[in-house]
Amino acid sequence: MRALQNFQFWNRWWVKSRPPFAMAIKLPRRRLLLWGALVVLMGVGQSMLVWFTMGYENSRFQEEADVAGLAVSSELRQTMGQHLQSLQSLLWNDPPLTKWRAEATDLLRSHRQVLRIERRRTLEAQLQLTEAIDSPFGHPLFSVMPREQLDTEMTLACTNAKRLAGPAYSRSYFVPLLGGHGVEVIDLCIPIQLDGRPAGYMTAVLSLPGLLNLANSGERAKKVEASLVDGDGSRLARSGSVRGAGVYVSDNLIDLPGATMKLRIDNSAGRPGLIPNLAVGLVLGLSLGLTAVVVLLVRDVRRRAKAESALAEALAFRKAMEDSLVTGLRARDLDGRITYVNPAFCKMVGYAPHDIIGQIQPPFWPPELIQEYTQRQAERLLGSDSAAGRRLAQGSERIFVRADGKRISVLIFEAPLVNGEGRHAGWMSAVLDVSEQRRVEELARQQQEQLAATARLATVGEMASLLSHELNQPLAAIASYATGSLNLLQDPTIDQHMLRGAIERIAKQAERAGQVIKSVHDFVRRREQKREAVRPQELIDAVLPLVHLQARRSRALVKVEIEDNLPHLTCDRTMVEQVLLNLTRNGMQAMEANTPIDQRELQMMLRRGPLRYLSFHVIDHGPGIPAEVAQRLFTPFFTTRAEGMGLGLSLCRTVIEQHGGTLSFKNRPGGGAEFAFTLPAEELGNLCQTPRGDRILS
């Protein structure tokens, strides 16, 4: 919507401010002719300049290709001449065969472009191979296809060498290599003369890619692509780190004794663009700038008036947009003084703009927080010139007091305010009223506490029969001891020590009943949520009396295992105790139906978990959790017991996740289910001593 409004605004501004073409038409005819001639001359001059420049660029790139072609062909001829001299030196003074082999091997090491050197003799009009040495760099050349199948070109070269009475080259041919590769080669045949009579030939196989790479190297290889091509145009070998563009090409013939090769040089530069260099671009830019200046001079006066009108319209539009926002806006200068507020902000705090603008300590600050807010503002002012002060600040929550005395919670986002010259002039704040959101969060918290209290009361209600059974024993003992004491008082000769012992037993049984009542009272009492540092074994010790009640009814054995030297926990101990009680009760109830009495064992384990967590485990030996029940196990109000409310496990998971832990379960392979939850511990240096060994309650 904002983008659409901006577009409509600038569209209206352009329609109003565009130059009237009628003004240009009313100019005298002579002036129009002069302007037309100037435009035509500028167009012709610019076109000729571009045409000449493009021709110059074409000739320059073609000249670079021609020069590179001459240089590469010269290097190639020189390289092949050096190889020929080195090969001919192997035949000087008719060396012995062993010496010839050693010198040929050295030559192959120093000339990587020579792949193979052979000696042949003429026998019954056939060239018979007598010696052959392959280059030590790589596999033997004719390891894939035998030499006998690729000696046609060599035979023709030696025939030419005999006819010319000197070295002769063959036509190029392809030799396959291992791995599916291959190389284009050429044969050099040198006649061997002994005492002026023909005594055979020495042949060398030269790599065309190697020769071409040696000739086209250095900076030249970065600008042009060199290729040796066949008569039909097929490429035999290439060299260069760039690909030719196919625009500026230079062909050169390399005449060799008995053979001719064609060298093609392809420049990597393509055709020049419309603006090939900076000079032409500057001339065109100046010409266009001159034209624009002339047009702007004609339109200047009218545009100025239209610009003033557009500026007034833009200011009115910005004012209307700011007034229509529902988010409060507040601007402050570098001294912290309020310089601007929009209507939404005034409505939020209940003050008029004149009551706020110009204030350093505004009236909506709470009296008890004025010092804190003033200190924060001072810290902001100290960092106004730093780079950190120019970054967007994170949203911070504050308390404001409305004019009617009502307190509201607001969320403030501040950003640096930059003036038209690009300087930091203050801060612009966006203020959101989050009072209703905080009220809803508080209501949800209270409902969560009420739900937890209801669940605790439901747990105690389900355990009422257990409590009555547990209290019947001490109460019956108290009644019995009281009756005995009354009987003793009727006998004047009774021993006072016997009477004291009866009264002490009455007090002991009363204390026992009081401990049971206190355990239930501590569990169900309503109070504010409070997290404190507690020893983890205290959480288990606090629920053991109630677990003991359930164990007697279920005729189960409770086994407690606590690891040594565990760190303290920071938690709401009452809520965590409720989680432990719910899990133990569920475990014992699961064993009441189908588990034999001798197998009814409930394990409570406390140990170190991963990282800085402690792990609580409650393990039963019941039938386990069916798959269809497991999918809805933590769903509120879902239960498999007729008298259950379905809040226990849902509340357990909520409590553990609020503490930063996780609650999970699994069916054990031997039968039964295991519930485990983790809680984050304090630093490991704060350890508490735990008695060694297991504790067993029946």
C-alpha positions in Angstrom: 0.0 0.0 0.0 2.9 2.4 0.9 4.6 1.6 -2.4 1.4 2.3 -4.3 0.9 5.7 -2.6 4.5 6.7 -3.3 4.1 5.8 -7.0 0.9 7.8 -7.2 2.6 10.8 -5.5 5.6 10.8 -7.9 3.4 10.3 -10.9 1.3 13.4 -10.0 4.5 15.3 -9.4 5.9 14.4 -12.8 2.7 15.2 -14.6 2.7 18.7 -13.0 6.4 19.4 -13.4 7.1 18.1 -16.9 8.1 20.9 -19.4 5.4 22.1 -21.7 6.3 21.3 -25.3 4.3 24.2 -26.5 7.0 26.5 -25.2 9.5 24.9 -27.4 7.2 25.2 -30.4 6.7 28.9 -29.9 10.5 29.6 -30.3 11.5 31.4 -33.5 12.0 29.3 -36.6 15.6 30.4 -37.0 16.5 29.3 -33.5 14.8 26.0 -34.1 17.0 25.5 -37.3 20.1 26.3 -35.3 19.2 23.9 -32.6 18.4 21.2 -35.2 21.7 21.8 -37.0 23.6 21.5 -33.7 21.8 18.2 -32.9 22.6 16.8 -36.4 26.3 17.8 -36.2 26.7 16.3 -32.8 25.0 13.1 -33.9 27.2 12.9 -37.1 30.4 13.6 -35.1 29.6 11.1 -32.5 28.8 8.4 -35.1 32.0 9.1 -37.0 34.0 9.0 -33.8 32.5 5.7 -32.8 33.0 4.2 -36.3 36.7 5.2 -36.5 37.3 4.0 -33.0 35.8 0.6 -33.7 37.8 0.3 -36.9 41.0 1.2 -35.0 40.2 -1.4 -32.3 39.5 -4.1 -35.0 42.9 -3.4 -36.7 44.7 -3.3 -33.3 43.3 -6.7 -32.3 44.0 -8.2 -35.7 47.5 -6.9 -35.6 48.0 -8.5 -32.2 46.9 -11.8 -33.7 49.3 -11.5 -36.7 52.2 -10.6 -34.5 51.5 -13.5 -32.2 51.3 -15.8 -35.2 54.7 -14.7 -36.5 56.2 -15.1 -33.1 54.7 -18.6 -32.4 55.7 -19.8 -35.9 59.2 -18.5 -35.4 59.5 -20.1 -32.0 58.1 -23.4 -33.4 60.6 -23.5 -36.2 63.5 -22.6 -33.8 62.4 -25.4 -31.4 62.2 -28.0 -34.2 65.6 -26.9 -35.5 67.1 -27.3 -32.0 65.6 -30.8 -31.7 67.0 -31.7 -35.2 70.5 -30.5 -34.2 70.3 -32.5 -31.0 69.2 -35.6 -32.8 71.9 -35.3 -35.5 74.5 -34.9 -32.7 73.7 -38.5 -31.7 75.2 -39.7 -35.0 78.5 -37.7 -34.9 81.6 -39.8 -35.2 79.6 -43.0 -35.5 79.3 -43.7 -31.8 79.1 -47.3 -30.4 75.6 -48.6 -29.7 76.0 -48.4 -25.9 77.1 -44.8 -26.1 74.3 -44.0 -28.6 71.8 -45.5 -26.1 73.1 -43.4 -23.2 73.2 -40.2 -25.2 69.7 -40.8 -26.6 68.4 -41.4 -23.1 69.9 -38.1 -22.0 68.3 -36.3 -24.9 64.9 -37.7 -24.1 65.2 -36.5 -20.5 66.2 -32.9 -21.6 63.6 -32.7 -24.5 60.2 -33.7 -23.3 58.7 -33.0 -26.7 60.7 -36.0 -28.1 58.6 -39.1 -27.2 60.7 -41.9 -28.9 64.0 -42.4 -30.8 64.5 -45.3 -33.1 67.2 -46.8 -35.4 66.3 -48.7 -38.5 68.1 -50.4 -41.3 67.1 -51.3 -44.8 66.5 -55.0 -45.4 64.9 -56.3 -48.5 63.4 -52.9 -49.3 61.9 -52.8 -45.7 62.8 -50.6 -42.8 63.6 -53.0 -40.0 63.6 -51.7 -36.4 66.9 -52.3 -34.6 66.9 -50.0 -31.6 64.1 -48.0 -29.8 64.2 -45.9 -26.7 61.0 -44.3 -25.2 60.7 -41.1 -23.2 61.0 -41.7 -19.4 58.1 -39.4 -18.9 55.0 -41.6 -18.9 54.2 -45.0 -20.4 55.8 -46.3 -23.6 54.3 -44.5 -26.7 53.1 -47.6 -28.6 51.8 -49.6 -25.6 48.2 -49.6 -26.9 48.8 -50.0 -30.6 52.0 -51.6 -32.0 54.4 -49.5 -33.9 54.1 -51.8 -37.0 50.5 -50.6 -37.4 51.4 -46.9 -37.3 54.6 -46.8 -39.4 53.1 -45.7 -42.7 53.9 -42.0 -42.2 57.3 -42.9 -40.9 58.1 -44.9 -44.0 57.0 -42.0 -46.3 59.2 -39.6 -44.3 62.2 -41.9 -44.7 61.5 -42.2 -48.4 61.5 -38.4 -48.7 64.7 -38.2 -46.5 66.4 -40.6 -49.0 65.2 -38.6 -51.9 66.3 -35.3 -50.3 69.5 -36.8 -48.9 68.7 -35.1 -45.6 66.2 -35.0 -42.7 62.5 -35.1 -43.6 59.3 -34.8 -41.6 56.2 -36.9 -41.9 52.5 -35.9 -41.8 51.0 -35.9 -38.4 49.1 -38.9 -37.1 47.3 -39.9 -33.9 48.7 -42.4 -31.4 46.2 -43.8 -28.8 47.4 -44.0 -25.1 46.3 -45.7 -22.0 43.2 -44.5 -20.3 41.4 -43.6 -23.5 43.7 -40.7 -24.2 46.0 -40.0 -27.2 48.5 -37.6 -28.7 49.0 -36.1 -32.1 52.6 -36.8 -33.2 54.9 -36.2 -36.2 57.9 -38.3 -37.3 61.4 -37.0 -38.1 63.6 -39.3 -40.2 67.4 -38.7 -40.5 69.5 -40.8 -42.9 72.6 -42.4 -41.5 75.8 -42.3 -43.7 78.8 -44.4 -43.2 81.8 -43.8 -45.4 79.5 -41.9 -47.8 77.1 -44.9 -48.1 73.6 -45.2 -46.7 73.6 -47.3 -43.5 69.9 -46.9 -42.3 67.8 -44.2 -40.6 67.3 -42.7 -37.2 63.7 -41.6 -36.6 62.2 -39.5 -33.8 58.6 -39.2 -32.7 57.8 -35.6 -31.8 54.7 -34.5 -29.8 52.8 -31.7 -31.6 51.1 -30.4 -28.3 54.4 -30.3 -26.6 56.0 -28.3 -29.4 53.1 -25.9 -29.5 53.0 -25.4 -25.8 56.8 -24.6 -25.8 56.3 -22.1 -28.6 53.2 -20.4 -27.2 54.1 -19.7 -23.5 54.3 -16.9 -21.0 52.1 -13.8 -21.4 51.3 -14.6 -25.0 49.4 -17.8 -23.9 47.1 -15.7 -21.8 46.0 -13.6 -24.7 45.8 -15.9 -27.8 45.0 -19.5 -28.6 47.4 -21.3 -30.9 46.4 -24.3 -32.9 47.9 -26.6 -35.5 45.3 -27.5 -38.0 45.1 -30.0 -40.8 44.3 -29.3 -44.4 40.6 -29.9 -44.0 40.5 -27.5 -41.0 40.4 -30.1 -38.2 42.5 -29.1 -35.2 45.5 -31.3 -34.4 46.8 -29.6 -31.3 46.1 -26.4 -29.3 47.9 -24.3 -26.7 47.0 -21.3 -24.6 45.2 -20.7 -21.2 42.3 -18.9 -23.0 39.9 -19.8 -25.7 39.9 -17.8 -28.9 36.8 -15.8 -29.7 37.0 -16.6 -33.4 37.0 -13.0 -34.5 40.6 -12.1 -35.0 42.4 -15.1 -36.6 45.8 -15.3 -38.2 46.9 -18.3 -40.3 50.6 -19.1 -40.9 52.2 -21.9 -42.9 55.2 -23.7 -41.4 57.3 -25.3 -44.2 59.3 -28.3 -43.1 61.4 -30.7 -45.1 58.9 -33.2 -46.5 55.8 -31.7 -44.8 53.8 -28.5 -44.2 51.8 -27.5 -41.2 49.3 -24.7 -40.7 49.4 -22.6 -37.6 46.3 -20.7 -36.6 46.3 -17.9 -34.0 42.9 -17.0 -32.5 42.8 -13.8 -30.3 40.7 -14.1 -27.2 39.3 -10.6 -27.7 35.8 -10.3 -29.2 34.4 -7.6 -31.3 34.6 -4.2 -29.5 31.4 -2.8 -28.1 29.7 0.4 -28.9 32.0 2.3 -26.4 35.3 0.4 -26.8 37.5 2.7 -24.7 37.4 5.4 -22.1 38.2 8.3 -24.5 35.1 7.7 -26.7 33.0 7.2 -23.6 34.2 10.6 -22.2 33.5 12.4 -25.5 30.0 10.8 -25.7 29.3 11.6 -22.1 30.4 15.2 -22.5 28.3 15.6 -25.6 25.2 14.1 -23.9 26.0 16.3 -20.9 26.1 19.4 -23.1 22.7 18.5 -24.6 21.3 17.9 -21.1 22.6 21.2 -19.8 20.9 23.1 -22.7 17.6 21.3 -22.1 17.9 21.9 -18.3 18.5 25.6 -18.8 15.2 25.9 -20.7 13.3 24.0 -18.0 15.1 25.4 -14.9 12.7 28.2 -14.0 9.5 26.1 -14.4 11.1 23.1 -12.6 12.0 25.2 -9.6 8.4 26.3 -9.1 7.2 22.8 -9.6 9.8 21.4 -7.2 8.6 23.8 -4.5 5.1 22.7 -5.0 6.1 19.0 -4.9 8.1 19.5 -1.8 5.1 21.0 0.0 3.0 18.1 -1.2 5.6 15.6 0.0 5.7 17.2 3.4 1.9 17.1 3.7 1.9 13.4 2.6 4.6 12.5 5.2 2.6 14.4 7.9 -0.6 12.5 7.0 1.2 9.2 7.0 2.8 9.7 10.4 -0.5 10.9 11.9 -2.3 7.8 10.6 0.2 5.3 12.2 -1.0 3.3 15.2 2.7 2.9 16.4 4.0 5.7 18.6 6.9 7.7 17.2 9.2 9.8 19.3 12.3 11.8 18.2 15.1 13.0 20.5 18.1 15.2 19.8 21.7 14.6 21.0 20.9 16.2 24.4 18.1 13.7 25.0 15.4 16.4 24.5 12.2 15.3 22.9 11.7 17.1 19.5 8.8 15.3 17.9 5.9 13.0 18.9 3.1 11.7 16.6 -0.6 11.5 17.6 -0.4 7.8 18.3 2.3 8.4 21.0 0.3 11.2 22.6 -2.7 9.0 22.7 -0.7 6.2 24.2 0.7 8.3 27.2 -2.4 10.7 27.4 -0.4 13.9 27.2 -0.6 16.7 24.6 2.4 17.4 22.3 3.2 20.7 24.1 3.5 18.8 27.4 6.1 16.5 26.0 8.2 18.3 23.3 11.3 20.0 24.8 11.4 17.8 27.9 14.5 15.9 28.9 12.7 14.1 31.8 9.2 13.6 30.3 6.1 13.5 32.6 5.3 9.9 31.6 8.4 8.5 33.4 7.5 6.7 36.7 8.9 8.7 39.7 10.8 5.7 41.1 12.4 4.9 37.8 13.5 8.5 36.8 17.1 7.9 38.0 17.4 4.6 36.1 16.0 6.1 32.9 18.2 9.1 33.2 21.3 6.9 33.6 20.3 4.9 30.5 19.8 8.1 28.5 23.2 9.4 29.6 24.9 6.2 28.5 23.2 6.5 25.2 24.4 10.1 24.8 28.0 9.1 25.6 27.9 6.6 22.7 26.3 9.0 20.2 29.5 9.5 18.2 30.6 5.9 18.1 29.9 3.4 15.4 27.9 1.3 17.9 25.6 4.2 18.5 24.6 4.2 14.8 23.4 0.6 14.8 19.8 -0.4 15.5 19.2 -1.0 19.1 17.5 -4.1 20.4 13.9 -3.6 21.6 13.8 -2.8 25.3 10.7 -2.9 27.6 9.9 0.1 29.8 7.1 1.3 32.1 5.3 4.5 31.3 2.7 6.3 33.5 -0.3 7.8 31.6 -1.7 11.1 32.4 -4.6 9.4 34.3 -2.1 7.5 36.5 -2.4 4.2 34.8 0.8 2.3 34.2 1.5 0.7 30.8 4.2 -1.6 29.5 5.8 -0.4 26.3 8.4 -1.9 23.9 10.8 0.6 22.5 12.9 0.2 19.3 15.5 3.0 18.7 17.4 3.9 15.6 19.9 6.7 14.9 18.3 9.8 13.4 20.4 11.2 10.5 19.8 14.7 9.1 20.0 15.8 5.5 23.8 16.2 5.7 24.3 12.6 6.8 25.2 13.6 10.4 23.9 11.9 13.5 21.3 14.3 14.9 19.5 12.2 17.5 17.4 9.1 17.8 14.0 8.0 16.4 12.0 5.6 18.6 9.1 3.4 17.7 7.0 2.6 20.8 4.5 -0.3 21.0 2.0 -0.7 23.9 2.3 -4.3 25.1 0.2 -3.9 28.3 -2.5 -6.2 27.0 0.0 -8.8 25.9 1.6 -8.8 29.3 -1.8 -9.0 31.0 -2.6 -12.1 28.9 0.7 -13.7 29.7 0.1 -13.1 33.4 -3.4 -14.6 33.2 -1.9 -17.6 31.4 0.7 -18.0 34.2 -2.0 -17.8 36.9 -4.1 -20.4 35.0 -1.1 -22.7 34.8 -0.6 -22.4 38.6 -4.3 -23.1 39.2 -4.0 -26.1 36.9 -1.0 -27.4 38.8 -2.7 -26.9 42.1 -5.8 -28.8 40.8 -3.7 -31.6 39.7 -2.0 -31.9 43.1 -5.4 -31.9 44.8 -6.6 -34.6 42.5 -3.5 -36.6 43.3 -4.2 -36.3 47.0 -7.9 -37.2 46.5 -6.9 -40.4 44.7 -4.6 -41.1 47.7 -7.2 -40.5 50.3 -7.7 -44.2 51.1 -4.0 -44.6 51.5 -3.8 -41.6 53.9 -6.7 -43.0 56.0 -4.9 -46.4 56.2 -1.6 -44.7 57.1 -3.3 -42.6 59.8 -5.4 -45.4 61.3 -2.4 -47.1 62.7 -0.9 -44.2 64.8 -4.4 -43.1 65.8 -5.3 -46.6 67.0 -2.0 -46.8 68.9 -2.7 -43.4 70.5 -6.2 -44.5 71.6 -4.8 -47.7 73.0 -2.0 -46.0 75.0 -4.4 -43.3 76.2 -6.8 -46.0 77.6 -4.0 -47.8 79.3 -2.7 -44.6 80.8 -6.2 -43.8 82.3 -6.3 -47.3 83.8 -2.8 -46.8 85.3 -3.9 -43.5 86.8 -6.7 -45.2 88.8 -4.1 -47.4 90.6 -2.4 -45.2 93.2 0.5 -47.7 93.5 1.4 -47.6 89.7 5.0 -47.0 88.7 5.6 -43.5 87.3 8.1 -44.8 84.8 5.5 -47.1 83.2 3.1 -44.2 82.9 5.9 -42.0 81.3 6.6 -44.7 78.8 3.0 -44.9 77.7 2.8 -41.1 77.3 6.0 -41.1 75.3 4.6 -43.7 72.9 1.4 -41.6 72.5 3.7 -38.6 71.6 5.7 -40.7 69.1 2.6 -42.0 67.4 1.2 -38.4 67.2 4.4 -37.2 65.7 4.2 -40.0 63.1 0.7 -39.0 62.1 1.8 -35.3 62.0 4.6 -36.2 59.6 2.1 -37.8 57.2 -0.2 -34.8 57.4 2.8 -32.4 56.9 4.0 -34.3 53.8 0.5 -34.0 52.2 0.2 -30.3 53.3 3.6 -29.4 51.8 2.6 -31.1 48.5 -0.8 -29.4 48.0 -0.2 -25.9 49.4 -0.7 -23.0 47.1 2.3 -20.5 46.7 4.1 -18.4 44.2 6.5 -20.1 41.9 10.0 -19.8 43.3 13.2 -21.4 42.0 16.0 -22.1 44.4 19.2 -24.1 44.6 18.5 -27.6 46.1 20.3 -30.8 46.4 18.9 -33.3 43.9 18.5 -36.1 46.4 16.3 -33.8 48.6 13.7 -33.9 45.8 13.5 -37.7 46.0 13.6 -37.7 49.9 10.7 -35.3 49.9 8.3 -37.6 47.9 9.4 -40.8 49.5 6.8 -40.7 52.3 4.0 -40.4 49.7 5.6 -43.0 47.5 5.8 -45.3 50.5 2.0 -45.0 51.0 1.4 -46.0 47.4 3.9 -48.8 47.6 2.2 -50.4 50.6 -1.1 -50.4 48.8 0.4 -51.8 45.6 2.5 -54.3 47.5 5.5 -53.0 45.5 9.2 -52.7 46.3 10.8 -49.2 45.7 14.5 -49.1 44.9 16.4 -45.8 44.9 19.8 -45.3 43.3 21.5 -41.9 43.5 25.0 -41.2 42.1 27.7 -39.7 44.2 28.8 -36.0 44.2 26.0 -34.5 42.1 25.8 -30.7 41.6 22.9 -28.6 42.9 19.8 -27.9 40.9 18.1 -24.5 40.5 14.4 -25.4 40.2 10.9 -25.0 41.6 11.2 -27.9 44.0 7.4 -28.3 44.6 6.7 -28.7 40.9 9.6 -31.1 40.3 8.4 -33.1 43.4 5.0 -33.3 41.8 6.5 -34.6 38.6 8.4 -37.4 40.5 5.2 -38.3 42.5 3.1 -38.5 39.3 5.6 -40.7 37.5 6.1 -43.1 40.5 2.3 -43.4 41.0 1.8 -44.1 37.3 4.5 -46.8 37.5 3.0 -48.6 40.5 -0.5 -48.4 39.2 0.7 -50.0 35.9 2.0 -53.0 37.9 -1.1 -53.6 40.0 -3.1 -55.5 37.4 -1.0 -58.1 35.6 2.4 -58.0 37.3 3.2 -60.8 39.9 3.8 -59.5 43.4 7.4 -60.8 43.5 8.2 -58.7 40.3 6.6 -55.5 41.4 9.7 -53.4 41.7 9.9 -49.6 41.0 13.3 -48.1 40.4 14.1 -44.4 41.0 17.5 -43.4 39.7 19.4 -40.1 39.7 22.6 -39.7 37.8 24.6 -37.4 35.6 23.3 -36.8 32.1 24.9 -35.3 29.0 26.6 -31.9 29.2 25.5 -30.1 32.4 22.3 -31.9 33.0 21.1 -34.4 35.7 18.9 -37.3 34.6 16.0 -38.7 36.7 14.6 -42.2 35.8 11.5 -43.9 37.0 11.3 -47.6 35.8 8.5 -50.0 36.4 8.0 -53.7 35.5 4.4 -53.4 34.2 3.1 -54.3 30.7 4.5 -51.2 29.0 2.8 -48.5 26.9 0.8 -49.6 23.8 1.6 -47.8 20.5 -1.9 -46.3 20.2 -1.6 -44.9 23.8 1.9 -43.6 23.3 0.7 -41.2 20.5 -1.6 -39.4 22.9 0.3 -39.9 26.1 1.0 -36.3 26.8 -2.3 -34.9 25.5 -4.2 -32.9 28.2 -7.3 -34.7 29.6 -6.3 -38.0 27.9 -6.3 -40.9 30.4 -6.7 -44.7 30.4 -8.1 -44.8 34.0 -11.8 -44.2 34.7 -11.0 -42.2 37.8 -8.1 -40.2 36.2 -8.2 -36.5 35.0 -5.6 -36.8 32.3 -3.5 -33.9 33.6 -0.6 -35.7 35.2 1.8 -36.4 32.3 0.8 -33.2 30.4 1.6 -31.2 33.5 4.9 -33.1 34.0 6.1 -32.3 30.5 5.1 -28.6 30.9 7.0 -28.3 34.2 10.2 -30.0 32.8 10.2 -27.9 29.6 9.8 -24.7 31.6 12.9 -25.7 33.6 14.9 -26.2 30.3 14.8 -30.0 30.3 13.1 -32.8 28.4 10.7 -35.6 29.4 10.8 -38.8 27.4 9.7 -42.5 27.8 10.4 -45.9 26.2 9.3 -49.5 26.6 12.0 -51.7 28.1 12.9 -54.9 26.2 12.3 -57.1 29.3 8.9 -55.5 30.0 7.8 -52.3 31.7 8.2 -48.7 30.9 10.9 -46.1 31.7 10.2 -42.4 32.1 13.2 -40.1 32.1 13.6 -36.3 32.4 16.6 -34.0 32.6 17.2 -30.8 34.5 20.1 -28.3 34.0 22.5 -28.3 36.9 24.6 -25.6 38.4 28.4 -25.4 37.9 30.1 -28.7 38.6 32.3 -27.1 41.2 29.2 -26.8 43.5 28.9 -30.5 44.5 27.0 -32.2 47.2 27.9 -35.3 49.0 25.5 -38.2 48.5 25.5 -41.4 50.7 26.9 -44.3 48.7 24.6 -47.3 48.0 21.0 -48.0 47.1 18.0 -47.4 49.3 15.2 -49.9 49.2 11.6 -49.2 50.5 9.0 -51.9 50.7 
